[in-house]
Amino acid sequence: MKTKRNSYRDVQRALKSISNPDIAEHSQRFFKTGPGEYGEGDVFRGIRVPEVRRRVKEFADLSESEIEALLASKYHEDRLFAVVWVANEFGKSKSDEASQKRWYEFYLAHADRINNWDLVDVSAHKIVGAYLLNRPRKRLYTLAKSKSLWERRIAIVCTWWFIREGDLEDTWRLSEILLGDSEDLIHKAVGWMLREAGKKSPEGLEAFLDQHAVSMPRVMLRYAIEKMEEKQRKMYLNKGK
């Protein structure tokens, strides 16, 4: 007898069963879902990330169309489930180039649904970064100049994968492109990646800051220098805006 495959509705029922109204209320505030805020209109079930990850492992047999349906959901945790699932699937297909390309393209084709910072941060490096590690990266520069906040965040956060491999050039270059970005969430993401790059190359970060600290948004600079010695932090803060 053929076993019935799980559907996106099975996932939604499982997520609904562990939802928590108190967590949902807190998340609505934390993720800035009010009018004019970056997460405007986002709706939460109220589930912690580790619980979502556990459910991903329980529903490994979903199809691409089921994942697409979850990305279309109004619920944040449904979309979180989807991006974690795709990242897991991508990771399992290391020796299958066609499968990796398929999930990389799928992810970027649905970037409009990867529409909050945590959704980007749990997945961009594991999919876009991992796919482009040994491939041309021109597309990142298109994403970095996108009108979409989330595509710009994907562009810089995905370099975390490169950084881990000691490949820092695109982090420096994309950070330069995003220096003048108007969004606080980009300032934080760039500062975060600069800090990570600085762990691999303190001298590289210092060279970047020597050139750009004077024009960097304050929050970006603070994130970038977070791991430096106090004296050095103060020196760069005094250079900044």
N, C-alpha and C positions, 0 to 999 in steps of 0.2 A: 504493500500500500504506500502510495506516494505521500510524503510528509508535506503538510501545508506550509508555505513560506510565510514568514511574518510580514506584516504591512506597516505602513506609517501609522495607521490607526491603532495597531497593537502597541507601538511605541508610545503614542500619546496617552493611551489608557494607563500604561505602566507609569508614565511620568505624572499623570494626574493623581494616581493612587498615592504618591509620596509627596505631593505638593503641601506647602505650609503657608497659610495666609500671612503669618507674622513675618516670615522671611521675604515673601512677595512684597509686602508693604515697605520693608526696609530697602529692597532692591530697587523699587520704583523711585525712591529718593536718591539712592547711591548712584544709580546709572543715569541720572539727570533726564527723566522722561517727561518733564513738564513742557508747556508751550514755549517754543523758541530754543529749547535746550537740545544738546546733541543727540539725545536718545528719545526725542519727542515721540510719543505714541507707543513706545515699546511696552509690552505687557508681560508680566512675570507670573509663573506658576508658584515660585518660591521653593527652589531646590538648590542645594549646595552642589558645587562643581564635582566633588568626589562621587556623589550619588549619581549624577548624570553619567560620569565615566563608567560606573559600575553597570548602568543600564546599556551602555554602548556594547560592552562585552557580551551581554545577554542577547543582543540582536545583531549578530554578525552576518546574518544571511540576507540582509536587505538588498534591494535592487537600486540602481541609479534613480529610477523614477520615484521610488519611495523616499529616498534622500532629498530629491528635488521637492517633494511635497512637504517634507519637514522644514526645508529652508523657506518655503512659502508661508509657513505658519506665523500667526501673530505673536505666538509665545516665544519669548527669548530662549528658554531652555530647550525648546524643540530645535531651534536653529543651532544652539550650542551642541546639542546631541549630534546634529548633522555634520558640523565641521570637525568635531572630534572623531566621528566615525570615518569621515573621508581621510583625515590625517592618519588614522590607524590603518585604513585600507591601503593608502599610499605607502606607508612604512612596510607593510607585508609584501609589497610587490617590487622589492628592490631589484630583482633579476628580470623583471618584466617591463621593458622600456615602454611598450605600447600602453600598458595599463597605467604606468606612472604619468605618461603624457595625457592620457584620458582624464585622470583625476586632477591633474594640474590645470588643464583647460576647463574642466567642469567648475573647479573652484573659482577661477577668475571670471568665468561667464556668469557666476552667481554672486559676484562681489557686492552687488547692491543689497543682498540679503545677509551679508556678513557685516552687519551694520551696528556694531557696538565694539568698543575697544577690546573687551575680553574675548569676543569671538575671533577677532584678528589675532590677538596675542597668543591664543592656544593653538593656532593652526598655520599662520602664514609662513613661519620659518620651516615648519615640518613638511610643508607641501611646496610652496613657491621657492623657498630657499633651497630645500633639498633637491628639487628638480633642476634648478639653474646652477647648482654648484659647479658643474663641469660643462656648462653650456653658455652660449652668448646671453647677455643680460640687458640687451637694449630695451626690452619690454618694461623693465623696472623704471627706466627713465621716463617712459610714457606714463606709467602709473604715478610717478612722483609729481607729474605736472597735471594730473587729472583734476577735474572740478570736484570729484568725490573725496571727501575727507577719508573715507575708509580705504579707498584705493591708494591714497597717499600713505596712509599708515601701513598698509600691506607692503608697500615698496620698501620702507625703511625697516620695519620689524622683520621682514624675511631675511635681512642680512645677518641676523643673529646666527643663522646656520653657517654662513660664510665665516663669521667671526670665530666660531667654535673651531673651525678648521684653519684658523690663522690667516684667513684671506680678508683683508681689511679695506682694500682700495675702494670698493663700492660703498662702504659705510661712510668713508670720508666724503666721497663725491656726492652721494645722495643727501648727506647732511648739509653740504654747501647749498644745494638746490633748495632745500626746505628751510633754510635759515630765516627767510622772510615770510614764512607761512603765517596765516592769521589765526590758526586754530591752536588752542592750548593743548589739545590732545596730540597734535603733531610735535609741538615743542617738547612735551614729556617723552614721546617716543624717540625723537632724535637724541635728546639728552641721555636717555636710557641706553641706546645703541652706542653712543660715543663713550659712555662709561664702560660698557662691555668691551668695546674695542681697546679702550685704555688699559684694561687688565692684560691684554695680549701685548700691547705696545704702548707703554707709558710715554715714550718719547714721541710716538705718533700723535697721541692725544695732546700732548703739550704743544707740538707744532701746529696742530689744528687750532687750539685755543689761543696761541700767540697771534695767529692771524685773524681769528674771528670773534674772540671773547667780547671785544668792544661793541660788536653789533648783534650779539646773540640775545634772544629773549631771555629774561631773567630765569624763568623756570627751566628752560633748556640748559642754561649754564649750570644751575644748581644741581640738576640731575647728572650732568657730565662730570662734575668735579667731586661728587659725593664721596668717593673712595680715596681722595687725595689727602695728604697731610694738611693739618689746619692752616699752617703758614702759607702753603701753596694755594689752598682754597681761597683764603682771604685776598691773596694777591690777584687772583683771577676775578673775584667778585668786585674788587676795586676797579678793574678794567672794564667791567661790563656796564650795561645800561643802568 
